[in-house]
Amino acid sequence: MKLKGKVAVITGAGAGIGEATAILFAKEGAKVCCHSKSESALKVVEKIRDSGGEAFFSQGDVSVVEDARRIADETAERYAKLDILFNNAGIVIPGRIDNTSPEDWDQTMAVNVRGPYLLSKFSIPYLKKTKGCIINNASVVALKGVKDRGPYTASKGALLSMTRAMAIDYIEDGIRVNCISPGTIETPSLAERLSRFEDPDAARAQFIARQPMGRLGTPGEIAEGVLYLAVAKFCTGMNLLVDGGMTM
């Protein structure tokens, strides 16, 4: 029970890394706000409650000021505090700079950078009281170039840099801010992207080939990394690579 008595907000908790982290946090004793833009996180809340944990569902768009404020506020009101924010919600729109529309660029930045900014902004007053922590979900692409990921790479690079800036800005408040950078992970989001290829099996093989360990990661493996950052009291401004050796 590493998180007994803690309260956590997890954005994008409806599937993949967010779902695995919400379930793991609840298993470790945390009360969890499971956020998703759709109603997908409802089933995650049900799984947690069925296992004896405590969680509730919060719906909204992390890039919208009113929604981001409400997610933080309703969690703190429901559980009387907030200890952990995991900025996990994100989108991947493939493309290079020359073939990316301004609309796709803006949407990527809105969800992947503006969202964590807004959730952090509205959570920090609560985290100051609990000496809590923020964990941002970046990506291996923040450190390594990958083909056809121009906007996504830019957004995750921004998130990594923002993590370091926040870590130094709030160290005197007792708030730790860290980042996790996954490699290619077996998620519903990846499956959906692979399905768009002319040959999904060949595309999948290419994705695996860029992982030196010869396989994709699992959401549970990333969740374990997030848990470590949530309890690692001597870590701030850190980027934890859980990438199967992709950045070696």
Order of alpha helices (4+ residues) and beta strands (2+ residues): beta-alpha-beta-alpha-beta-alpha-beta-alpha-alpha-beta-alpha-beta-alpha-alpha-alpha-beta
